[in-house]
Amino acid sequence: MLLFLLALGFLFLGALVSLISWRHPAWARIFAPVTVILGSLLALPPVLSALLGKEIPLLELPWSLPFGSLTMRLDPLSALFALPILVVSALAALYGIGYFSPIPKRGNLSLYWFNFSTLVVSMLVVITARNGLLFLLAWELMSLSSFFLVLFEKDDAMVRRAGWTYLIATHIGTAFLLVFFLLLGARSGGTLDFGAFTGSALLPGTAGVAFLLAMVGFGTKAGFMPLHVWLPEAHPAAPSNVSALMSGVMIKTGIYGLVRSLTFLGTPAPWWGWVLLAVGAFSGVLGVLFALAQHDLKRLLAYHSVENIGIIALGLGLGVFGLSCHNPLLIYLGFAGGLFHVVNHALFKSLLFLGAGSVLHSTGTREIDILGGLLKRMPTTGTTFLIGSVAICGLPPLNGFASEFMIYLASLGSLSMKGGASTAGFLVIGSLALIGGLAVACFTKAFGVIFLGEPRSEEAEGAHETGKLMGFPLLVLAGFCAILGLTGPLVLKALAPVIAVVAGSGREALPFPYEGAAALWKITGASLAGALLLALLLFIRSRLMAGRNVTAAPTWDCGYIAPTAKMQYTASSFADPITRLFRPLLRTRKRFTPPSGLFPSSSSFSTETSDLSRDWLFEPMFGSIERFLSRFRRIQHGRLNLYILCILLTLVALLLWKLR
Amino acid sequence: MKSWLFSLVMLVLGFIGAPLLPGIINKTKAFFAGRKGQPLLQTYRDLAKLLRKGAVYSSTTTWIFRSAPLIGLVCSFAAMVLLPMAGGSGLLSFAGDLILFSYFLGLMRFFTVVAALDTGSSFEGMGASREVLFSALTEPAMILGLATLLRATGSLSLSGTYVKMTVESWRVAGPAFALVLFALLIVYLTENSRIPIDDPDTHLELTMIHEVMVLDYSGPDLAFVFYSSSLKLWLTGSLVVNLLLSPLKTTPLLTVFAFLGGMALLAVIVGVLESAMARLSLLKVPQLLLGATTISLLAFTLVVRFLP
């Protein structure tokens, strides 16, 4: 449909214009976000109609590059991922207008908006591309533009380090994808068109290898443990609306890629399901544990992305398990839960990152331990952050619960099945329960310490509410969290065309899980009744209290005369019992200088929890690669004539090989 | 009798009877300590007294602190609606209702904890910190225990599993059920902050967990908090009592009496336990809770292995 291409063009135009206005960042500050918003709105109608089950061919052109044709299509699966991209991009762009006012001294704003628009365009191309080459090109564009966005404050050494980590991690992932696509291309007669992949029958062994390649390649982008190393580095370094975009929707392109590749690989083997479930449980539990140990707000949120990607993988794992044993209930509810959680996570995670951005904008710090009492100073940000926190903990009546409930339903259904399915279901139930409990601990900590109590520093004391432009996106996202929480059964029905794509149209038609829908309706009813009851109770209490003596007093302090805000529990002390229990995994390092002498002057305490896979997997791996490669450093001597000789020799060798 | 009418009657009985449970526990403890103790109906009197009072709010607090007791009450009401009692099903029951049941308790906990942090008191922060650790460890024990029951009875809902449970299912899956019973008992003690996890009668803020989180409440709000915790005693207690009494399929009246008797007996057992032993050291509690989760896991393994 023309509208979608028009929207892409519009976004691209915005990118170009912001690049042209290189010397006038003030133009780009307004113009670029407006084009992003308008472009997203323009693309909304075709995406919605595709979501309802209409497959829309966008573009089909022969091109001069090898491996097939330039094909773009919008089917329900693409549309499901496109919807959050459009919504979150538009809101993040709107937020950006306020966020970069006044214009920051560090970083170039027109370059920033160029990369922002490019990122949005490339994400949309990634999910609509139907050719491996086009997909990889868009994928690379997406990685590069987000890399430059992460580097916005490149004067900071930490930011540069984070950028490099991201660049290297994402390219390792891309390398696996390259092999993945070439493998599929070789099996389907030299073309990289997705249409040809679906038809080609793969040997079980080849399909298994391809699945593992996709798991590593796409898993690096999505943030599966232990491939997640770049997330906790890149998200805190990027400007907050970019973190929202990257964590909310960009990492989901990894999930999209994984789900799309499942449609190429034929009927999955049961062990694929086990791999996904193991990765999901591992990422979920460890993600939330590492989040608990953090005291940098955006780092904490980044680890929660790992946790939620884990939950999504649990849902997908059950779905794959269902595909392998032809169980329609598992297929439907597993994929529905996983994919619905993709949308939900996009909403509440971008809400939380934008909220974190407002806190950062207003106080200048991301350090949870020195904040406090912000709810009184920033009521909109605080209240929406609370809604996001409840949603991400998967608590009713918000959207996080609805999607987790679908995954729970799938696993409860699998309990009574034969074979490994019941164990798989039990694993999912146990992991989700543990993740849920720990997430409550983490977000009561984050919300409670930042927004409640008394301010712990001057920064927090002087906080102020941000402007309407930054407040409005928060309210919209919070509203979506509430609405999707109550419309779970409708979503379950609406996901049918998407699941039909994932399950493959050639297989038996999937029956709709009526029992699950009925359960979700009852949950919606219970939630609404609960809200009514709450209103009633509020009314009753206000009637009860009318005319009574209601006084304000300081908090009970056991009769201590001079309490200070510093005596409050901090985020680190709040999480201490849990981090202590999981010490062998977290290995939190503490630096403590105790007060000494009769008149102690200064003492300090700080903790740091570095990443498990970074310390144990990547640093040793890269260390040994570097040691090995340093032997070849002798060739890198700087003498140009010898370099040219090398090139010449290689060419001659290739020529001889070809002529042989 | 129509089944929904029976559920409704049981629900009303639960709402009326819940505050009796703390009274029974206290009376038992008084008996063991050789005291006369407070009257059995003391909780009702406390509630009535508190509802008639004004309130003092800390000037640090926000609307979170004021709404938390009401949200907690709504959550426990909602969980009561889902709860099957005395061999009947809950007023509302559906596939996966145990998840909603336990997540409503989670929502209540979220707001209790956040409200405690709202006061800015380090005592309440300390209690909140311990509460989230213990509850994060009990949640898997409870959900996995209940999931084991679901697997053993081949049903998808909490009500379904207790309705379907017969003497035969106890005969077949007895050991697993006994293990789940033990795990649920620990969940019951933890969720209600009883000895050996927490000591509700302690008078030192430093050592309390649940009680310290609600230190700053007064007046009607405190009444709501007390009533919610009585309901929680009823909610988690019913899970234990149902497991033992559900196989008893006799006349409705008899099952109701057996159920109420069971609830009272459970309260007496808690009283005996609290008189007989001291609270565990805080560092030991996680071991007990992880133990409960392991026991649920073991029960599931037994069920999967021996029940085709």
Interface residues (C-beta under 8 A of the other chain):
Chain A: G372 G373 L375 K376 L386 V390 C393 G394 L395 P396 F401 F405 Y408 L409 L412 G413 L415 S416 S422 T423 F426 I429 G430 A433 L434 G436 G437 L438 V440 A441 F443 T444 K445 F447 G448 V449 L452 G453 E454 E515 G516 A518 A519 K522 I523 A526 A529 G530 L533 L534 L537 L538 R541 L544 M545 R548 N549 V550 T551 A552 A553 P554 T555 W556 D557 C558 A565 M567 Q568 Y569 S573 F574 A575 D576 P577 I578 L581
Chain B: L51 K53 G54 A55 V56 Y57 S58 S59 T60 T61 T62 I64 S67 L70 I71 L73 V74 C75 F77 A78 V81 L82 L92 F94 A95 G96 D97 I99 L100 S102 Y103 F104 G106 L107 R109 F110 V113 V114 A116 L117 D118 T119 G120 S121 S122 F123 E124 G125 M126 A128 S129 R130 V132 L133 S135 A136 L137 T138 E139 P140 M142 I143 L144 A147 L150 R151 G154 L156 E205 L215 D216 G219 P220 D221 F224 L282 P286 T293 L297 F300 V304
